Amino acid sequence: MTGLVIGKFYPPHGGHKHLISTARSQVDRLFVVLCAKPNQLLSGDRRASWLRETHPDCEVLLVDDTLPDDSQLWADFCLQVLPVRPDVVFS
């Protein structure tokens, strides 16, 4: 089973760690999609690096946060950027 967690993780904190670890324990493969804007003080690259270090058994994808706050648009976008369709989304 494949799972997905999506967020800004700005900055990553204990709640994010718990969410990702809990999600990972329930699936065979977990994608973590990190949404970042170029003008943020804490860069997306740095946040993605921290997530990869903390969760080496997850696949962290860094994407530009350019879409409006619309769940359907983000769902469609994730289906385009992920190599497989997730079975479950954790939030």
C-alpha positions in Angstrom: 0.0 0.0 0.0 1.2 3.5 -0.8 0.6 6.6 1.3 0.9 10.4 1.0 1.5 13.2 3.4 1.5 16.7 2.0 2.5 20.0 3.7 4.7 23.0 4.0 6.6 21.7 7.1 7.5 25.4 7.8 9.3 24.5 9.9 9.2 20.7 10.5 8.3 20.0 14.1 7.3 17.1 16.4 3.8 17.0 15.2 5.0 16.5 11.6 7.4 13.8 12.8 4.6 12.0 14.5 2.3 12.3 11.5 4.9 11.0 9.0 6.1 8.2 11.3 2.6 7.1 12.0 1.7 7.1 8.3 4.9 5.3 7.4 4.1 2.5 9.9 0.9 1.8 8.0 2.1 1.7 4.4 4.7 -0.1 2.4 5.8 3.2 0.7 5.2 6.8 1.8 5.6 9.9 -0.2 6.0 13.2 1.6 5.2 16.2 -0.7 6.8 19.4 0.7 5.3 22.6 -0.8 7.6 25.6 -0.8 7.6 29.2 -2.0 10.9 30.9 -3.1 10.5 33.9 -0.7 10.2 31.8 2.5 13.0 32.4 5.0 13.5 28.7 5.6 14.1 27.3 2.2 12.3 24.3 0.8 15.6 22.6 0.1 16.6 22.9 3.8 13.2 21.6 5.0 13.3 18.7 2.5 16.8 17.8 3.6 15.7 17.7 7.3 12.7 15.5 6.4 14.9 13.1 4.4 17.4 12.9 7.3 14.6 12.3 9.9 12.6 9.9 7.7 15.1 8.1 5.4 12.5 5.4 4.6 10.2 8.0 3.0 10.3 9.6 -0.4 10.4 13.3 0.0 9.4 15.4 -3.1 9.9 19.2 -3.1 7.4 21.1 -5.2 6.7 24.7 -5.8 3.7 26.1 -3.8 2.0 27.9 -6.7 -1.5 26.5 -6.7 -4.4 28.2 -4.9 -5.8 26.7 -1.8 -8.1 24.2 -3.6 -8.1 20.6 -2.5 -9.1 19.2 -6.0 -6.3 21.1 -7.7 -3.7 19.8 -5.3 -5.1 16.3 -5.6 -4.8 16.4 -9.3 -1.3 17.9 -9.1 -0.1 15.2 -6.7 -1.4 12.5 -9.2 0.8 14.2 -11.8 4.0 14.4 -9.8 3.9 11.1 -8.0 5.1 8.0 -9.8 2.2 6.0 -8.5 -1.3 6.7 -7.2 -1.5 6.7 -3.4 -3.9 4.4 -1.7 -4.3 6.6 1.3 -3.6 10.2 2.3 -2.7 11.1 5.9 -3.2 14.6 7.3 
